[in-house]
Amino acid sequence: MKLVRVGQPGAERPGIVDEAGAIRDLSSLVDDISGDILTDMGLKRIRDCDMSTLPLIDASERIGPCVGHVGKFICIGLNYVDHCEETGADVPKEPVVFMKATSAICGPNDAIIKPRGSEKLDWEVELGIVIGQEARYVSEQDAEKYIAGYCVVHDVSERSFQLERGGQWDKGKGCDTFGPIGPYLVTRDEVKDPLALSLWLKVNDKTWQNSSTRNMVFGPAHLVSYLSQFMSLQPGDIISTGTPPGVGLGQAPPVYLQAGDKVELSVEGLGTQSQTVVECSY
């Protein structure tokens, strides 16, 4: 299933993509695409419905973030060998973990706001894991059943905030609009091999990132298992699994986003995002 959330910020309603590619309104069946709805039982409730009886949603409506009320937005750094090489970092022996503020979450086609003082605004296309079952001390062999599905994540980053302002990475990762997710949450049954997905990113129609999840250092099952050793994972939590090479920081000289730039990105089978960079107006 491809699940979506449609409507204005803060007023999104749940939807599902039908066989013709149209979006059907799930509001009569579930309150939102979040929490308990993402468990196997909750998803079965949606799967068993007769989609043809659900009202159509106008295609012109805004697509919101594909998961609502996210509890944790966990990110993995340096998770592609060739991305480590382009940034001059060692390949990690264990996953590099940081958090992204949930207030950074926005829709897949919403504008990216360039924050005050930003000088090094960068892009990162990533595969997102959406948790569907509470997970504590999960084995890697069992990890898949704790995953509700997958989505596209844009881990927008401000490198000067991240790397030059002291402390941890989080301050360069959590600004408003730095976490577009969606357009779809694609349930795990439709993603046959999460380690065989192409992913790409363009800025102003120029391709900068073009890779495959097969180049990950740590795959989704390992990440779910690993993180569950340090914190419980709850339905609706998102894990962003790291980015392949081609980020602006890795260019010689580095290239960064400016107001007016258009960014497009996609992960195979999970849909495409499109954003325009705008100056901060507040």
N, C-alpha and C positions, 0 to 999 in steps of 0.2 A: 504494500500500500504506500501511496504518497500522501502524507498528511500535511496540511498547510494551516496557516492562520491568516485571516483576511480582515482588513478594516483599519481604521485610524489608530495611531499609537495609543495604547492603553484601553482600546475598545475592540481588539481583535476577536473574531469568532472562529470556531474550528471548522475546517473543511477537509475534503478528500478529493483527489483527482480521479475522475472516472476514466473508463477505457477510451473515450474520445478526447481526453485531455482537458475537459471542462472541470471546473471546481464545483462540488456539491456541498451544501451547507449541512454541517453535522450538529448544529445547535440543539436540535430536538432530541439528540441522542447523548451528547456529552457537553459539559460546560466549557472545556478547553482542551488543548493538546498539552497536557502537563501531568505531573505527579502520577496518581494511581491509574490514569487512563493509559499510561505507557507500560504498565505491567502486561504480562501475557494475557491475563484475564480481561483487562481493559481493552487491549487491542483486538481480542477475539470478539468482544461486543461490537466493535466497529466493523470488523471483517464479516460478521454474520448478517449485517444489515442489507437491505435491498437498496442499492445506491440509486436505482431508477426512480425511487419514490422521494428522494431528497431534492429540495429546491436548488436550482442553479444559482450561482453567485456571479454577478456581472464581472466580466473579464477585465474591466477597467479599474476595479478596486485595488487598493494598495495591498501588496503581499507583506505581511508582518514577519517577525522572527518565528521560525517554525516550532519553537517550544516556548511555552509561557511559564512564568513563575520559576525560573531556573534557580536552584539553590546554590550550586557551585559551578563555576566556569574554570576548569582546570586546564592548563596548557603544558605542553611538552616542548622543550627547546632542544635544538641541535639533534634532531631525530632522523636526518638524512645524511649519509656519509659525505656526499658531495657538497651539501650545504655547510658542513663542518669545515671542509677544505676551503670553500670560498670566503669564509669568515675568519680563517686562521685558527680555528678551535680544534682541540683534540676530540676524537670520537668518544662520547661518554661511555663509561663502563656500566652506569645505571642511568635510568631516565632523569633528565633535568626537568624539575617540576616548578612551575610558578602559577600564580592565580591571575585571572583577569576579572576586573570588577563586573558584576552582573549589570550594573548601570551602563556598561559599554554596549550591551546587546541592542541591536536594531535590526530592521528589516533588510533583506538582501539587496534592495534597490534604493534604500535611503541614502541621502548624501553623507559623505564622510566630512566631518567638521575638523578643519585644521585648527588645533588649539592655540591659544595665545602663547607666543614665544616659541612656537614650533619652527625648527630649522631643518629637521631631518625626518620627514614623514615618509614611512616606508610601507611596503605591501608584503603580504604572506598568504598564499592560498594554502588551505589545510583541509584534511579530512576530519570531520567531527564525529565523535561517538556519543550517542545519547543513551544514558543508562535507563534500564527498564525494571530492574529488580534491586532491592536493597542488597548491597554486597559488602561483606566483611571477610577478610582472610580467604579470598577466593583463589582456587588453583587456576593455573593457566589453562588446563584441560577443560575446566568447567566455565571459563570466563564468558564464552559466547552467549550462554543462556541469560546472562545478566544485561545484555545489550538489547535495547528496544529497536535501534536502527542507527542510521548514519545521515549526516548532512554536510553541506559545504560550510566552512568557516573562513572568514577573512580576518586573520590576526593582524589588524592594522597596528603599526608600531611607530613610536616617535623615538628615534635612536639616540638623540641627544638627551632626552629625559631618561631613557633606559640605561645608557652606558656612561654618561658623563656627569650625572647629578648625584652620585653616591647611592649607597644602599642596594636594594634588590631591583630586579627588572620591572617590577609591577608598575611603577609610576610611568613608564613609557608604554604601557600596555592597556591601561584601564580608562583612558579618556572617553568621554561620550562619543558614541558611534564607532568605537574601535573594535566592535565585535559583531559585524553582520553575520547572521546565521540563516540558512535556508537557501533556496525557497522552500524545499521540501524536507520533511523527515521521512526518509525511505526506510521502511521496516526491514529488519535483518534478513528475512526470508527472500527479499528481492535483491540482496547484495550477496552474490554467490561466493565471491572471494574479495574481501576488503583489501587484500595485499596484491591486487591485480587491477587497480583503477588508475587510469590516466588522470592527470590534473594539470591545469594550465592557468596562466594569468597574463593579461595584456594591459598595457597602459597606452592610451591614445592609439589603439590598434596595433601597437608593437608588442610582440610576444617576448616576455621576460622570463617566465617560468613555464617549463614544459617537461613533465617527468611522470613517474609512476610510483604508486604507493609500495611497489615491490622493493624500492630502494630505502625503505625505512630501516632504521637501526633496531627499533623495538616495535613490533606489530600491535594491533589493537588488543588481542587477547592478553599479551604480556602486560600491556599498560593497565588494563582493568585489574588484572591480578596484582600487579605491583602496587598500584595506588590503594587497593583495598587492604593492604598491609598497614597503611599509615592513617587512613581515614575511612569511615563508612561512605559508600557511594549510594545515593538515593535516586529513585525514579525522577527523571527530568534533569539530573546533573549532566553537564556536557564536558567531554574531554576533547580538546583540540590537539591533534597528534603531531604537530610540527610541520615545517615547510621544506620543500625541495630547494635546490639552488636557483639563483636568478633574482634574489632580492636586491633592492637598490643599494644597500650597504655593501654588497659584494662586488659591485662594479668598480672599474678603474678608469676614471674617478667615480666615486659614488654618485648615484642618481636618486633624487627624491621627488615626492609628489608636491605639486603646486596647485593652488586654487585654479579651478577650471579643468584640471585633468580628469579624464574618464578612465575608470578601471573596470575591467570585465574579468571574471574568473569562473572556473567550473571544475567539478570533480565528476568523472564519468558516471552517468546514471543518476546523479543527484541534483541536476539542474545547474543553472547559471545565474550568477549575480552581476549587477551592473550599477556602479556608483560614480557620482561626480564629487570631486573635492571642492568644498566651499570654505571661505574664511569664517572664523568664529564671529558671531554677531552679538555675543553676550559677555 
